[in-house]
Structure formats: C-alpha cells, structure tokens
Amino acid sequence: MDKHRPRRPPPPENCPLDTCLRLLSGAWTPKVLWYLCDEPRRFGDLRRDIGTITSKVLTTRLREMEALGVVAREVIPSSPPQVSYSLTALGRELEPVLEAIARVGEKLGGR
C-alpha cells in the first residue's frame, strides 16, 4: 500500500448504501421483491410462488418492507377479507437492481 496515497474517508454514519443493503440482505427479501415486480400479489400467491418460505417469515418481510415504504398493503373487502401486496414507486426503483443481480447470478451459476 502506498503510504502517500490518501485514505478514503469512512462512509457517513447513516450510509445510504448500508441502508439499501440491509433491506436486500434480509432473508427472502429479494425473492419477495422479485415476485412483486410483475403485479400485485396476494399473500397466499406469494407464499406459493416462493415455495419454502414460512408464513411467519413472509409476514415479517412484508411488514418490514411496508414500514420502509417499499411495499404497499391493500385490504380487499371480501368474505373473508383478502390482502394484496404491491411495490410502491420506491420499490419499483429496485427492479433494475434485482434484474442486474439476477444477470450476474446467471453468469456465476456454474461456479
């Protein structure tokens, strides 16, 4: 390492990169977001699409993303009431990120 080269300053305390990475690193979160990219989904549909996720974990992830403003929850008045989840405008900004991660994942697939 060059002793004369200035060091990069540490990131700010509330680094936006860390904030986004915390969201995406949550168990199952990228898959939940992936399935919400196409259209709003009901809870049961999401659970079936993802496969091995438990109801408890799916509920936790959806609540976390709703609290962050990434996912919107809509109660559909019916008997029994149904709940639909969709991406907010902020959540839609993650679509190209998820697609880029998926492309790299395909390239890494055989390793």
Disulfide bonds with the S-S distance in Angstrom:
none
